[in-house]
Amino acid sequence: MEQKIRRDRNMGDNLRKLRLDHDISQEKLCAELQRRGCDIGRSTYAKYEAGELNIRASVIIELKKIYNCSYDDFFEGLDVNI
C-alpha cells in the first residue's frame, strides 16, 4: 500500500526573510543562537529555512528577541490553505 506523507506548513521563507532583512548570515545567526543557549549549527538552520526540518519553539523565542519582532512575523501567510 502506498503511503502519502502529509506536508505540513513551514515557516522557512519567513525565517529567511527575517534573517535577510536584518542583514545577518546563517553562520553569524547560529553563533548568536548558540551564545543564547540554542545548540544550532548552520546546516540545521539551513534545513529550517528550506522547510526540511521543523524549528523548535525555543529557537523561535530566541529569534524573536534577536529580531525584535512579533511572533506573527514567523507565521505570516501560513494560515492559507495548502
C-alpha positions in Angstrom: 0.0 0.0 0.0 1.4 3.4 -1.0 1.6 5.8 1.9 1.4 9.5 1.3 3.4 11.9 3.5 1.3 14.8 4.7 3.1 18.0 4.1 2.8 20.5 7.0 3.2 24.2 6.7 6.7 25.5 7.2 8.0 29.0 8.0 11.2 28.7 6.1 10.5 31.6 3.8 9.6 33.8 6.8 12.8 32.8 8.6 14.9 33.6 5.6 13.2 36.9 5.0 13.7 38.0 8.7 17.3 37.0 8.6 18.0 38.8 5.3 16.1 41.9 6.5 18.5 42.0 9.4 21.5 41.5 7.1 22.9 38.6 9.0 24.4 35.4 7.7 23.3 31.9 8.8 26.7 31.4 10.4 26.5 34.6 12.5 22.9 33.9 13.4 23.8 30.4 14.6 26.7 31.8 16.6 24.3 34.2 18.3 21.8 31.5 19.0 24.5 29.3 20.5 25.6 32.2 22.7 22.0 32.3 23.9 21.9 28.6 24.7 20.4 27.1 21.5 22.6 24.4 20.1 22.0 25.1 16.4 24.5 24.5 13.6 24.4 26.2 10.3 23.3 23.1 8.4 20.4 22.6 10.8 19.3 26.2 10.5 19.6 25.9 6.7 17.1 23.0 6.9 14.7 25.2 8.9 14.8 27.8 6.1 14.4 25.1 3.4 11.4 23.6 5.1 13.1 20.3 5.6 13.1 20.4 9.4 10.6 21.9 11.9 12.0 24.6 14.1 11.9 24.2 17.9 9.9 26.7 19.9 13.0 27.6 22.0 14.7 28.8 18.8 11.7 30.8 17.7 11.7 32.5 21.2 15.4 33.5 20.8 14.9 34.6 17.2 12.1 36.9 18.3 14.4 38.5 20.8 17.2 38.9 18.2 15.0 40.3 15.5 12.9 42.4 18.0 9.8 41.3 16.1 6.4 39.7 16.9 5.6 36.0 16.7 3.2 36.9 13.9 6.2 37.7 11.7 7.2 34.0 11.8 3.7 32.7 10.9 2.8 35.3 8.3 1.0 33.8 5.3 0.8 30.3 6.9 -2.9 30.4 7.6 -3.8 30.0 3.9 -5.0 26.5 2.7 -2.4 24.2 1.3 
